[in-house]
Amino acid sequence: MVIALILCGIIARVGYLQTKEADSLRSAGADQWTRSYTLPAQRGTMFDRHGNELAMSVPAASISINPKLIVDGAVVVNDLDNLLELSDEKRADLLDEIARKDRGFVYVARQIDANIGQFIRDLGHAGVNVDDESRREMPGGDTGRSVLGRTNIDGEGIAGLEKQYEDVLAGTSGSMTREVDPKQRTIAGSESIAQAPVDGDDLVLTLDRSIQFSTEQVLLAQLERIGAKGGTVIALDTPTGEVLGMASVRRDDDTGGYAVTNGNFAAVDAYEPGSVAKVITVAGALDAGAVTPDTAFTVPWRKQYADDLLKDSHEHPDLYLTVSDILTESSNIGTIMVQQALGRFEHHEYMTDFGLGEKTALDFPGESDGILKAPDELWGSERVTVSYGQGVSSTSLQLAAAVNVIANGGIYVAPKLVRAVVGPDGTQTPAPDAPSRRVVSEQAANQTAAMMQRVVCEGTATRAQVDNLPIAGKTGTAFKAAPNGTYYNEQGQRIYYASFVGFFPADDPQVTVLVSVDEPPAGTNDRFGGTAAAPVFAALVPTLIHELGIQPAPGSTGC
């Protein structure tokens, strides 16, 4: 009787497990011999304007171990070391993890060569896992690194365009399952894709890889020659605002060497632009009708404004200077007189219209607004020094776009870095045109451009000249604010920021270039915009002409 009751109980239990508990038991059983894996999406490629790869993902592998499943740790670690060249510290850590067996997952290496990953997979060691992933590479080495940015070890954008366009480039990961044997080795043919990954979109940038390389190399050479702290170069397509090249270079204070930076200082660093800003003052006054190119002022070499005695760059007798002369000679006092003829409130409105005091539409990660105080927040001499670029700060990107207004016939066009987005199926979606607006009249822009030609031919920017090519430009030599709140370093020396902005051909502008040199050596002739920055422009122009196929107008000549 007892035996019969036990048998009935067993039969009832079996029936219950086969019905009510069937799904959970099947699931538990499947968990013992199936594994789920993420299928990473292929990150989109970034191309230059001609289809050359600037940043791309290549197949790679990650290696991990499950110490609980490894039998002979010395053999496994030795095999891994032979293929991965592990450090002594890494070998010791892995042997310790295997001996303790208190963790089920330990990374050995990430983003290794995919072929090496396959060799390790073929060894068939229990407890050694090889997973496919990708590694971000730049085929051109450091070319464009400042702008392109970088990804972290997990392939996520953390700087530059990689970060800004993370949602576009990343794609959507998928998933798959596969069966494993008791030693956790994959059973061939058991893979099943649960959800296919969707690859990221590609970006076609406005950059030209050859131009980008040249901007970096020319800048590197000049900084090494004069011993400056760093510098930036921006080359814009004048009518569209497309960025053809944007370089940032800095000196490593530990080694003394120079290199292309990870950070895009052309967009994130703001500085006082100095005399380059005189272009805005003059163009605004011309547009408003406050002056003409021939309006003349009696200009002393120094004059008292509020509590400060402001000066020109050198001592001179009182001079009778036209507005054109003032810009050509880069007179600070003369520029103040032009601003006063315009009115400082109107001057502030023009500076705003030229794009100072706010980020550009590029909205690059970390981009600075610069500093443009409201007129009623300026005090003392600061009310007039803004006319020649002191007491206001801008990024190189803002300043290049501002002066491009003059090259572009008075129309501001925002900088642009992306030309198109290309989907996984090859469908190309052009990016919208950059925002634009009229800032000054075409006449005012042309008059200012003519003055800027004088600056290159007979003024402070003669080293920007290129044979048989008309060039318009303006130099800037600004004092740089130090952390101590002055314009002097700890040794009592002035700190400088030297710039040159130019466009060509001056009679039909197609390219606008801004060169900025951070902390050229004080006490030398290389501290000025005309000596530190203008030669970089002149050295870059031949590459721009060649790559863009620029042909000066018939009969066009240089100075």
Rosetta blueprint (number, residue, H / E / L):
1 M L
2 V H
3 I H
4 A H
5 L H
6 I H
7 L H
8 C H
9 G H
10 I H
11 I H
12 A H
13 R H
14 V H
15 G H
16 Y H
17 L H
18 Q H
19 T H
20 K L
21 E L
22 A H
23 D H
24 S H
25 L H
26 R H
27 S H
28 A H
29 G H
30 A H
31 D H
32 Q H
33 W H
34 T E
35 R E
36 S E
37 Y E
38 T E
39 L E
40 P L
41 A L
42 Q L
43 R L
44 G L
45 T L
46 M E
47 F E
48 D L
49 R L
50 H L
51 G L
52 N L
53 E E
54 L E
55 A E
56 M E
57 S E
58 V E
59 P E
60 A E
61 A E
62 S E
63 I E
64 S E
65 I E
66 N L
67 P H
68 K H
69 L H
70 I L
71 V L
72 D L
73 G H
74 A H
75 V H
76 V H
77 V H
78 N H
79 D H
80 L H
81 D H
82 N H
83 L H
84 L H
85 E L
86 L L
87 S L
88 D H
89 E H
90 K H
91 R H
92 A H
93 D H
94 L H
95 L H
96 D H
97 E H
98 I H
99 A H
100 R H
101 K L
102 D L
103 R L
104 G L
105 F L
106 V E
107 Y E
108 V E
109 A E
110 R E
111 Q E
112 I E
113 D E
114 A H
115 N H
116 I H
117 G H
118 Q H
119 F H
120 I H
121 R H
122 D H
123 L H
124 G L
125 H L
126 A L
127 G L
128 V E
129 N E
130 V E
131 D E
132 D E
133 E E
134 S E
135 R E
136 R E
137 E E
138 M L
139 P L
140 G L
141 G L
142 D L
143 T L
144 G L
145 R H
146 S H
147 V H
148 L H
149 G L
150 R E
151 T E
152 N L
153 I L
154 D L
155 G L
156 E L
157 G E
158 I E
159 A E
160 G H
161 L H
162 E H
163 K H
164 Q H
165 Y L
166 E H
167 D H
168 V H
169 L H
170 A L
171 G L
172 T E
173 S L
174 G E
175 S E
176 M E
177 T E
178 R E
179 E E
180 V E
181 D L
182 P L
183 K L
184 Q L
185 R L
186 T E
187 I L
188 A L
189 G L
190 S L
191 E L
192 S E
193 I E
194 A E
195 Q E
196 A L
197 P L
198 V E
199 D L
200 G L
201 D L
202 D E
203 L E
204 V E
205 L E
206 T L
207 L L
208 D L
209 R H
210 S H
211 I H
212 Q H
213 F H
214 S H
215 T H
216 E H
217 Q H
218 V H
219 L H
220 L H
221 A H
222 Q H
223 L H
224 E H
225 R H
226 I H
227 G L
228 A L
229 K L
230 G E
231 G E
232 T E
233 V E
234 I E
235 A E
236 L E
237 D E
238 T L
239 P L
240 T L
241 G L
242 E E
243 V E
244 L E
245 G E
246 M E
247 A E
248 S E
249 V E
250 R E
251 R E
252 D L
253 D L
254 D L
255 T L
256 G L
257 G L
258 Y E
259 A E
260 V E
261 T L
262 N L
263 G L
264 N L
265 F H
266 A H
267 A H
268 V H
269 D L
270 A E
271 Y E
272 E L
273 P L
274 G H
275 S H
276 V H
277 A H
278 K H
279 V H
280 I H
281 T H
282 V H
283 A H
284 G H
285 A H
286 L H
287 D H
288 A H
289 G L
290 A L
291 V L
292 T L
293 P L
294 D L
295 T L
296 A E
297 F E
298 T E
299 V E
300 P L
301 W L
302 R E
303 K E
304 Q E
305 Y E
306 A L
307 D L
308 D E
309 L E
310 L E
311 K E
312 D L
313 S L
314 H L
315 E L
316 H L
317 P L
318 D L
319 L E
320 Y E
321 L E
322 T E
323 V H
324 S H
325 D H
326 I H
327 L H
328 T H
329 E H
330 S L
331 S L
332 N H
333 I H
334 G H
335 T H
336 I H
337 M H
338 V H
339 Q H
340 Q H
341 A H
342 L H
343 G L
344 R H
345 F H
346 E H
347 H H
348 H H
349 E H
350 Y H
351 M H
352 T H
353 D H
354 F L
355 G L
356 L L
357 G L
358 E L
359 K L
360 T L
361 A L
362 L L
363 D L
364 F L
365 P L
366 G L
367 E L
368 S L
369 D L
370 G L
371 I E
372 L L
373 K L
374 A L
375 P H
376 D H
377 E H
378 L L
379 W L
380 G L
381 S L
382 E H
383 R H
384 V H
385 T H
386 V H
387 S H
388 Y H
389 G L
390 Q L
391 G L
392 V L
393 S E
394 S E
395 T E
396 S H
397 L H
398 Q H
399 L H
400 A H
401 A H
402 A H
403 V H
404 N H
405 V H
406 I H
407 A H
408 N L
409 G L
410 G L
411 I E
412 Y E
413 V E
414 A L
415 P L
416 K E
417 L L
418 V E
419 R E
420 A E
421 V E
422 V E
423 G L
424 P L
425 D L
426 G L
427 T L
428 Q E
429 T E
430 P E
431 A L
432 P L
433 D L
434 A L
435 P L
436 S E
437 R E
438 R E
439 V L
440 V L
441 S L
442 E H
443 Q H
444 A H
445 A H
446 N H
447 Q H
448 T H
449 A H
450 A H
451 M H
452 M H
453 Q H
454 R H
455 V H
456 V H
457 C H
458 E H
459 G L
460 T L
461 A L
462 T H
463 R H
464 A H
465 Q L
466 V E
467 D L
468 N L
469 L E
470 P L
471 I L
472 A E
473 G E
474 K E
475 T E
476 G E
477 T E
478 A E
479 F E
480 K L
481 A L
482 A L
483 P L
484 N L
485 G L
486 T L
487 Y L
488 Y E
489 N L
490 E L
491 Q L
492 G L
493 Q L
494 R E
495 I L
496 Y E
497 Y E
498 A E
499 S E
500 F E
501 V E
502 G E
503 F E
504 F E
505 P L
506 A L
507 D L
508 D L
509 P L
510 Q L
511 V E
512 T E
513 V E
514 L E
515 V E
516 S E
517 V E
518 D E
519 E L
520 P L
521 P L
522 A L
523 G L
524 T L
525 N H
526 D H
527 R H
528 F L
529 G H
530 G H
531 T H
532 A H
533 A H
534 A H
535 P H
536 V H
537 F H
538 A H
539 A H
540 L H
541 V H
542 P H
543 T H
544 L H
545 I H
546 H H
547 E H
548 L H
549 G L
550 I L
551 Q L
552 P L
553 A L
554 P L
555 G L
556 S L
557 T L
558 G L
559 C L
